[in-house]
Amino acid sequence: MYLYGASGHAKVILDIFKDQNIPIHGLFDDNPLIHELQGIEVINNKETPLNAPFIISIGDNELRAKLSKELIVEFGTAIHSSAIVSKSCTIGHGTVIMQGCIIQAESVIGNHVIINTGASVDHENVIDDHVHVSPHVTLCGNVKVGEGTHIGASAVVIPNLTIGKWCIIGAGAVVIRDVPDYSVVVGNPARTIVQTKESLQFLKPR
């Protein structure tokens, strides 16, 4: 397995593969000053031939989406052995399911999704590509989450709701109604504080 991105997120993914004795062939990163991570070589040359699947080990949804379109490689998946994943689920390529997660019956998880530590995804959820479900999130049954959305730590979404694409759900939010595309919602019950694609750019870290 190869990883693209040599940051803290990569360290957690490395633990998944170490737990399962899956060999890591190398890490890629654009920063020429990073040469190794946890004793594994970091490669700065994108033209290096690949002989194993690849995972984008970057937490930022927008950057992960961009790289997934640029990189012409085979993508793998990373599922920690402590995660409980129903056999009736569908898991897309490039997706990472971390320690202690639960994915219930007939949920559909898209490509390059992060289901972070201890998150609970109940039955018949549909999570589109490039979503990040943060630690200890609870998605109740039949929830739909649009592309690129970030759901903050310990947020709760009640059953049968739709969260639009490229939304930000604040940490600890309790979502009790549908959320339109490009919205930022916070609080309990969750309320919308931003709802334009352009406004979201000001919230991105610089």
N, C-alpha and C positions, 0 to 999 in steps of 0.2 A: 504494500500500500504506500502511496505517496500522499503528502499533505501540502496544500498551498496556503501559506500563512504560518509564521513562526512566532505566535504571540501566546497569551494566556489561554485563549480558546483552544489552540493547538495542544497545549499541555493536557487538557482534559480529554481530548480525543486520543492522544497518545496513551493515556491510562486505559481507555477502552480496549485498544489493541493489545497492550501489554497484558491485560487481564485474560485475553483469549489467545495469547501467544501467537498473534498475527504479526509477521515481520514488517517493519517500516523500512522502505528502501531509501527514503530521503524526504527532506522538506524543501519546499520552494518558498522564497520570499524576495520581494523587489528591493529590500534594503540591503545594499552591498556590505554593510557593516556587520550584519548578522551571519555568522559562519557555522554555528551549531546551536542546537537546543536539546538539552538533556542528553548530550553525547551523540546526537544524530546530526549528520552533515546537513547544512542548509545550502541549497543550490540557488544561484542567482541567474543561471542561464536557462531561459524558458525552452530553448531548443534541445535540451538534454533528452535523449531517447527514453521513453517510458516502457517498462515491461510489467506493470502492475496497475491496478485501479487507483483512482485519484479521489480525494475529498478536499473541498475548499474549507479550510479550517479558519474562517474569518466570521466573526459574529455580526458584522454590519450587513444588514439585508441588502441594501442597494449595491454595495461592492460585491457581495456574493453573487447577486443576480448578474451583474456586469461580467464578472469573470466566468460564470457558467456559460455565457454565450461566446466568449472569446477563446476559451480553451477547448481545443479539439482533442479530447481524451476520453477514455472510458472512466465513468464515475462509479465508485463503490458506495457502500453504506457502512455505518458504524452503529452497532446496537450493543449496549453494555449487557453483560450476562445477568445483571440484577434487574433489568427492565422486564416487565411483564407485558407481552405483546400478543394479542389474540391472533390465532391462526387465520381468522377471517379478515384481518386487516390487509390493506395494500400500502406498501411503503415505497416511495419513489427513490430514484438514484440520487446520490450525493447527500442523503439525509442522515442526520445524527440523532440518535436517541440515547440519552445519557442515563447515569446511575439512578435507579429507583423509580423510573417512569412507569406509568401504567397506560397502555393503549387498549381500549376495549373493542368489543365486537363490531365488525364491518366499518370501522373508521378508515378513511382514505387520506393518507399523508402524501403530499406532493414531493417535488424534487427540491433538493438543497434546503430542506427544512431543518431547523434545530428544535428538538423537544428537550428542554434542559432539565437539570437535576430535579427529580421528585415530582415532575408535572403529571397531572392526571387528565387524560383525554378519554371521555366516556364514549358510549356506543354511537355509531353512525355519524361521527364528526367528519367534516370535509375540510382539510387544511391545504390551501393552495401553495404553490411554489414560493420559496424564499421567505417563508414566515419564520419568526423566532418566538417560540413559546418559552418564557423565562422560568427560572426555578419555582417550583411549588404552585404553579398556575393550576386552576381547576376549570376545565371546560366540560360542562354538563352535556347531556345527550343531545344529539342532532344539532350541534352548533356548526356553522359554516364560517370559515375565516379566509378572507381574500388575500391575494398575492401581496407579499412584501410587508405584511402587518407585523408589528412588534407588540407582544403582550407582556407587560411588566410583571415582575416577581409577585407571586401570591395573589394575582388578580383572579376573580371568579366571574365566569359567564354562565348565566342560568340557561336552562334548556331551550332549544328551538329558536335560537337567535342567529342573525347573520351579521357578521362584522365585515365591513368593506375592505377594499384593497388599500395598502400603504397607509394604514391607520397606526396610531400609537395609543395603546391602552396603558394607562399609568399603573405603577406598582400599587397593589392593594385595592385597585378599583373593583367595584361590584357592578357588573354590566347587567341591566335588567330590561333593556330594549335594543332594537337593531341599531347598528352604528354605520352611517354612510361612509363612502370612500373618502380617504384623505382627512379623516377626523382625528383629533386628539381628545381623548376622554379621560377624566380623572374622578376620583372620589367614590363615596358610598352613600346613595346610589350614584353611579357614574354620570357625569354631565359633560357635554361637549364644550371645550374651550377654544378650539380651532377647527375650521372645516374648509380649508382650501389647499390645493396642491402647492401653491406658491408659498403659503405661510409655513408649511412644514419645513421648507429649506432653512428658515431661520432657527429651527430647533436642532439642526444637525450640529454636532460638535465640530469645532474648527481646529 
